[in-house]
Amino acid sequence: MPGKLYLIPNSLGSQNPDTFLPSDLQVLITGLKHLVVEDTRNARRYLKSINKAIVIDDITFYELNKHTDAAMVSSYMQPLVNGHDMGIISEAGLPGVADPGAVMVSLAHKRNITVIPLTGPSSLFLALMASGFNGQSFRFSGYLPIQRKERIDALKQLEKRATALNETQLFIETPYRNNAMLDDICLACNSHTGLCIAADLTTESEMINTAEIGEWKKKKPDLNKRPAVFIIGKF
């Protein structure tokens, strides 16, 4: 009988796992001997924060990130096929949501392996909840084009969908390019279009604010190197 694949939440910042992981899930997680992770060192640190007594050397780690070869990912399925339970841990938030772990989950379904998602924090949904925009019709576009002209065009299209369809538009950017993204949003979009910026979620420096883009133009926050979610919507 094959093992089960558990999708394990991680903190978004410096959260104590006790704030989002019930004790029974902590016991389950620290009992797994096979873990697929984005970065082994960070995963080890996270597990120690859950249970300082955990024996890290008893765990086999399999790295899955943007550099991992597809054939290598397929080989990670072997413990599951052999009947061992496995877990996936993202660098932050939930596996499979804007995260390379989705590849492993897809392989599990193709082999009829049970996938069990565990509840935890998601920057996307926390931002959507706090935005005040339509939460019944929304779209996540991930990263927008890097080239400025293409990015401006993409922003105009997102604004058009938000305005015409009342479809809330979520997207993200590499933290060191956040300020440039905000500049382009202010350039591309109408001053009366709504924009929510949710940065540093669940941390002491958390900022969540929704206003018309005209207001953002008057006072732009410094978002450099701050993990952020941008949301365009009807306001």
C-alpha positions as a Markdown table, in Angstrom:
| # | Residue | x | y | z |
|---|---|---|---|---|
| 1 | Met | 0.0 | 0.0 | 0.0 |
| 2 | Pro | 1.5 | 3.4 | -1.0 |
| 3 | Gly | 2.2 | 6.1 | 1.6 |
| 4 | Lys | 0.4 | 9.4 | 1.9 |
| 5 | Leu | 1.7 | 12.8 | 0.8 |
| 6 | Tyr | 1.2 | 15.6 | 3.4 |
| 7 | Leu | 1.3 | 19.2 | 2.3 |
| 8 | Ile | 2.9 | 21.0 | 5.3 |
| 9 | Pro | 2.3 | 24.7 | 6.0 |
| 10 | Asn | 5.2 | 27.0 | 6.9 |
| 11 | Ser | 5.3 | 30.4 | 8.5 |
| 12 | Leu | 5.3 | 33.5 | 6.4 |
| 13 | Gly | 7.8 | 35.3 | 8.6 |
| 14 | Ser | 8.9 | 34.8 | 12.2 |
| 15 | Gln | 5.7 | 33.2 | 13.4 |
| 16 | Asn | 5.9 | 30.6 | 16.2 |
| 17 | Pro | 4.5 | 27.3 | 14.7 |
| 18 | Asp | 2.2 | 27.1 | 17.8 |
| 19 | Thr | 0.2 | 30.0 | 16.3 |
| 20 | Phe | -0.9 | 28.0 | 13.3 |
| 21 | Leu | -0.1 | 24.4 | 13.8 |
| 22 | Pro | -2.2 | 22.3 | 16.3 |
| 23 | Ser | -0.2 | 20.0 | 18.5 |
| 24 | Asp | -1.5 | 16.8 | 16.8 |
| 25 | Leu | -0.2 | 18.1 | 13.4 |
| 26 | Gln | 3.2 | 19.0 | 15.0 |
| 27 | Val | 3.5 | 15.4 | 16.2 |
| 28 | Leu | 2.6 | 14.1 | 12.7 |
| 29 | Ile | 5.0 | 16.4 | 10.9 |
| 30 | Thr | 8.0 | 15.6 | 13.2 |
| 31 | Gly | 7.3 | 11.9 | 12.8 |
| 32 | Leu | 7.8 | 11.9 | 9.0 |
| 33 | Lys | 11.1 | 10.5 | 7.8 |
| 34 | His | 10.9 | 11.7 | 4.2 |
| 35 | Leu | 10.5 | 15.4 | 3.4 |
| 36 | Val | 10.5 | 17.2 | 0.0 |
| 37 | Val | 11.7 | 20.8 | 0.7 |
| 38 | Glu | 12.8 | 23.9 | -1.2 |
| 39 | Asp | 15.9 | 24.3 | 1.0 |
| 40 | Thr | 17.2 | 21.7 | 3.3 |
| 41 | Arg | 18.9 | 24.1 | 5.8 |
| 42 | Asn | 15.8 | 26.2 | 6.2 |
| 43 | Ala | 13.6 | 23.1 | 6.5 |
| 44 | Arg | 15.9 | 21.7 | 9.3 |
| 45 | Arg | 15.6 | 25.0 | 11.2 |
| 46 | Tyr | 11.8 | 25.0 | 10.8 |
| 47 | Leu | 11.5 | 21.4 | 12.1 |
| 48 | Lys | 13.6 | 22.4 | 15.1 |
| 49 | Ser | 11.3 | 25.2 | 15.8 |
| 50 | Ile | 8.4 | 22.7 | 16.0 |
| 51 | Asn | 10.2 | 20.2 | 18.2 |
| 52 | Lys | 13.7 | 20.8 | 19.5 |
| 53 | Ala | 14.1 | 17.1 | 20.4 |
| 54 | Ile | 13.6 | 16.0 | 16.8 |
| 55 | Val | 16.5 | 13.9 | 15.4 |
| 56 | Ile | 17.2 | 15.7 | 12.1 |
| 57 | Asp | 19.7 | 13.0 | 10.9 |
| 58 | Asp | 16.9 | 10.4 | 10.9 |
| 59 | Ile | 15.1 | 12.4 | 8.1 |
| 60 | Thr | 15.9 | 12.1 | 4.4 |
| 61 | Phe | 15.5 | 15.4 | 2.6 |
| 62 | Tyr | 14.7 | 15.8 | -1.1 |
| 63 | Glu | 15.2 | 19.3 | -2.6 |
| 64 | Leu | 12.6 | 20.6 | -5.0 |
| 65 | Asn | 13.0 | 24.1 | -6.3 |
| 66 | Lys | 13.2 | 25.9 | -9.7 |
| 67 | His | 16.6 | 24.2 | -10.3 |
| 68 | Thr | 15.5 | 20.6 | -9.8 |
| 69 | Asp | 15.4 | 18.4 | -12.9 |
| 70 | Ala | 12.1 | 16.8 | -13.8 |
| 71 | Ala | 13.6 | 13.3 | -13.8 |
| 72 | Met | 14.9 | 13.9 | -10.3 |
| 73 | Val | 11.4 | 14.9 | -9.0 |
| 74 | Ser | 10.0 | 11.7 | -10.4 |
| 75 | Ser | 12.5 | 9.7 | -8.4 |
| 76 | Tyr | 11.3 | 11.4 | -5.2 |
| 77 | Met | 8.1 | 9.4 | -5.5 |
| 78 | Gln | 9.9 | 6.1 | -4.6 |
| 79 | Pro | 9.4 | 6.3 | -0.8 |
| 80 | Leu | 5.7 | 6.8 | -1.3 |
| 81 | Val | 5.5 | 3.9 | -3.7 |
| 82 | Asn | 7.3 | 1.8 | -1.1 |
| 83 | Gly | 4.7 | 2.6 | 1.5 |
| 84 | His | 6.3 | 5.5 | 3.4 |
| 85 | Asp | 4.5 | 8.7 | 4.2 |
| 86 | Met | 6.1 | 11.9 | 2.9 |
| 87 | Gly | 5.7 | 15.6 | 3.5 |
| 88 | Ile | 6.3 | 18.7 | 1.4 |
| 89 | Ile | 7.5 | 21.9 | 3.0 |
| 90 | Ser | 7.6 | 25.2 | 1.2 |
| 91 | Glu | 9.9 | 28.1 | 2.1 |
| 92 | Ala | 6.8 | 30.0 | 3.2 |
| 93 | Gly | 3.1 | 29.5 | 3.3 |
| 94 | Leu | 1.4 | 26.6 | 1.7 |
| 95 | Pro | 2.9 | 24.0 | -0.7 |
| 96 | Gly | 1.6 | 24.0 | -4.2 |
| 97 | Val | 0.3 | 27.6 | -4.0 |
| 98 | Ala | 2.7 | 29.8 | -6.1 |
| 99 | Asp | 5.2 | 27.1 | -5.2 |
| 100 | Pro | 7.2 | 24.3 | -7.0 |
| 101 | Gly | 5.6 | 21.6 | -4.7 |
| 102 | Ala | 2.7 | 21.5 | -7.2 |
| 103 | Val | 4.8 | 19.3 | -9.4 |
| 104 | Met | 5.1 | 16.6 | -6.7 |
| 105 | Val | 1.4 | 16.8 | -5.9 |
| 106 | Ser | 0.6 | 16.3 | -9.6 |
| 107 | Leu | 2.8 | 13.2 | -9.8 |
| 108 | Ala | 1.1 | 11.8 | -6.6 |
| 109 | His | -2.4 | 12.1 | -8.2 |
| 110 | Lys | -1.2 | 10.4 | -11.4 |
| 111 | Arg | -0.1 | 7.4 | -9.2 |
| 112 | Asn | -3.3 | 7.4 | -7.1 |
| 113 | Ile | -1.4 | 8.4 | -4.0 |
| 114 | Thr | -3.5 | 10.1 | -1.3 |
| 115 | Val | -2.7 | 13.8 | -0.9 |
| 116 | Ile | -3.5 | 15.5 | 2.4 |
| 117 | Pro | -3.3 | 19.3 | 2.7 |
| 118 | Leu | -2.8 | 20.7 | 6.2 |
| 119 | Thr | -4.2 | 24.1 | 7.1 |
| 120 | Gly | -1.8 | 27.0 | 7.4 |
| 121 | Pro | -1.1 | 30.6 | 6.4 |
| 122 | Ser | -1.3 | 31.8 | 2.8 |
| 123 | Ser | -0.1 | 35.3 | 1.9 |
| 124 | Leu | -2.5 | 35.4 | -1.1 |
| 125 | Phe | -5.6 | 34.5 | 0.9 |
| 126 | Leu | -4.7 | 36.6 | 3.9 |
| 127 | Ala | -4.2 | 39.6 | 1.5 |
| 128 | Leu | -7.5 | 38.9 | -0.3 |
| 129 | Met | -9.4 | 38.6 | 3.0 |
| 130 | Ala | -8.1 | 42.0 | 4.2 |
| 131 | Ser | -8.3 | 43.9 | 0.8 |
| 132 | Gly | -12.0 | 44.7 | 0.9 |
| 133 | Phe | -12.3 | 43.6 | -2.8 |
| 134 | Asn | -14.5 | 40.9 | -4.3 |
| 135 | Gly | -13.6 | 37.6 | -2.7 |
| 136 | Gln | -16.1 | 35.5 | -4.8 |
| 137 | Ser | -14.4 | 36.2 | -8.2 |
| 138 | Phe | -10.7 | 36.6 | -8.2 |
| 139 | Arg | -7.6 | 35.7 | -10.3 |
| 140 | Phe | -4.0 | 35.1 | -9.3 |
| 141 | Ser | -1.6 | 35.9 | -12.1 |
| 142 | Gly | 1.7 | 35.1 | -10.3 |
| 143 | Tyr | 4.6 | 37.2 | -11.6 |
| 144 | Leu | 4.0 | 39.7 | -14.3 |
| 145 | Pro | 6.5 | 40.2 | -17.2 |
| 146 | Ile | 9.9 | 41.6 | -16.3 |
| 147 | Gln | 10.2 | 43.8 | -19.4 |
| 148 | Arg | 8.5 | 47.2 | -18.6 |
| 149 | Lys | 6.4 | 47.6 | -21.7 |
| 150 | Glu | 5.0 | 44.1 | -21.4 |
| 151 | Arg | 4.4 | 44.6 | -17.7 |
| 152 | Ile | 2.5 | 47.9 | -18.3 |
| 153 | Asp | 0.4 | 46.1 | -20.9 |
| 154 | Ala | -0.3 | 43.3 | -18.4 |
| 155 | Leu | -1.3 | 45.7 | -15.7 |
| 156 | Lys | -3.7 | 47.5 | -18.0 |
| 157 | Gln | -5.3 | 44.1 | -18.9 |
| 158 | Leu | -5.7 | 43.3 | -15.2 |
| 159 | Glu | -7.3 | 46.6 | -14.5 |
| 160 | Lys | -9.7 | 46.1 | -17.4 |
| 161 | Arg | -10.8 | 42.7 | -15.9 |
| 162 | Ala | -11.1 | 44.2 | -12.5 |
| 163 | Thr | -13.3 | 47.1 | -13.7 |
| 164 | Ala | -15.4 | 45.3 | -16.3 |
| 165 | Leu | -16.0 | 42.0 | -14.5 |
| 166 | Asn | -15.5 | 43.0 | -10.8 |
| 167 | Glu | -12.8 | 40.2 | -10.8 |
| 168 | Thr | -10.2 | 40.9 | -8.2 |
| 169 | Gln | -6.6 | 40.6 | -9.6 |
| 170 | Leu | -3.8 | 39.3 | -7.4 |
| 171 | Phe | -0.1 | 39.2 | -8.4 |
| 172 | Ile | 3.3 | 39.3 | -6.8 |
| 173 | Glu | 6.8 | 40.5 | -7.6 |
| 174 | Thr | 10.4 | 39.6 | -6.5 |
| 175 | Pro | 10.8 | 41.7 | -3.3 |
| 176 | Tyr | 13.7 | 43.8 | -4.6 |
| 177 | Arg | 11.6 | 44.9 | -7.6 |
| 178 | Asn | 8.5 | 45.9 | -5.6 |
| 179 | Asn | 9.1 | 49.6 | -5.8 |
| 180 | Ala | 9.4 | 49.5 | -9.6 |
| 181 | Met | 6.2 | 47.5 | -9.7 |
| 182 | Leu | 4.4 | 50.1 | -7.7 |
| 183 | Asp | 5.7 | 52.8 | -10.0 |
| 184 | Asp | 4.4 | 51.0 | -13.0 |
| 185 | Ile | 1.0 | 50.4 | -11.4 |
| 186 | Cys | 0.7 | 54.1 | -10.8 |
| 187 | Leu | 1.7 | 54.8 | -14.3 |
| 188 | Ala | -0.5 | 52.2 | -16.1 |
| 189 | Cys | -3.7 | 52.4 | -14.1 |
| 190 | Asn | -6.5 | 54.9 | -13.6 |
| 191 | Ser | -6.3 | 57.1 | -10.5 |
| 192 | His | -9.7 | 55.8 | -9.3 |
| 193 | Thr | -8.8 | 52.1 | -9.5 |
| 194 | Gly | -8.4 | 50.4 | -6.2 |
| 195 | Leu | -5.1 | 48.9 | -5.1 |
| 196 | Cys | -4.3 | 46.9 | -2.0 |
| 197 | Ile | -0.8 | 46.3 | -1.0 |
| 198 | Ala | -0.2 | 43.6 | 1.7 |
| 199 | Ala | 3.5 | 43.4 | 2.8 |
| 200 | Asp | 5.3 | 41.5 | 5.5 |
| 201 | Leu | 2.2 | 39.6 | 6.4 |
| 202 | Thr | 2.1 | 38.0 | 9.9 |
| 203 | Thr | 5.2 | 39.9 | 11.0 |
| 204 | Glu | 5.7 | 42.9 | 13.3 |
| 205 | Ser | 6.2 | 45.2 | 10.2 |
| 206 | Glu | 2.9 | 44.0 | 8.5 |
| 207 | Met | 1.3 | 46.6 | 6.3 |
| 208 | Ile | -2.1 | 46.1 | 4.7 |
| 209 | Asn | -3.7 | 49.1 | 3.0 |
| 210 | Thr | -6.3 | 49.6 | 0.3 |
| 211 | Ala | -6.8 | 52.9 | -1.4 |
| 212 | Glu | -7.4 | 54.4 | -4.9 |
| 213 | Ile | -4.2 | 54.5 | -6.9 |
| 214 | Gly | -4.4 | 58.3 | -6.9 |
| 215 | Glu | -3.8 | 58.1 | -3.2 |
| 216 | Trp | -0.9 | 55.7 | -3.5 |
| 217 | Lys | 0.7 | 58.2 | -6.0 |
| 218 | Lys | 0.8 | 60.8 | -3.3 |
| 219 | Lys | 2.7 | 58.7 | -0.8 |
| 220 | Lys | 4.4 | 55.5 | -2.0 |
| 221 | Pro | 5.7 | 53.2 | 0.8 |
| 222 | Asp | 9.2 | 51.7 | 0.5 |
| 223 | Leu | 8.5 | 48.1 | -0.4 |
| 224 | Asn | 12.1 | 47.1 | -1.2 |
| 225 | Lys | 12.9 | 43.6 | -0.1 |
| 226 | Arg | 9.5 | 43.2 | 1.7 |
| 227 | Pro | 7.5 | 40.2 | 0.6 |
| 228 | Ala | 4.3 | 41.7 | -0.8 |
| 229 | Val | 1.0 | 40.9 | -2.6 |
| 230 | Phe | -0.5 | 43.4 | -4.9 |
| 231 | Ile | -4.2 | 43.4 | -5.6 |
| 232 | Ile | -6.2 | 45.5 | -8.1 |
| 233 | Gly | -9.9 | 45.6 | -7.6 |
| 234 | Lys | -13.1 | 47.7 | -7.6 |
| 235 | Phe | -13.1 | 50.1 | -4.7 |
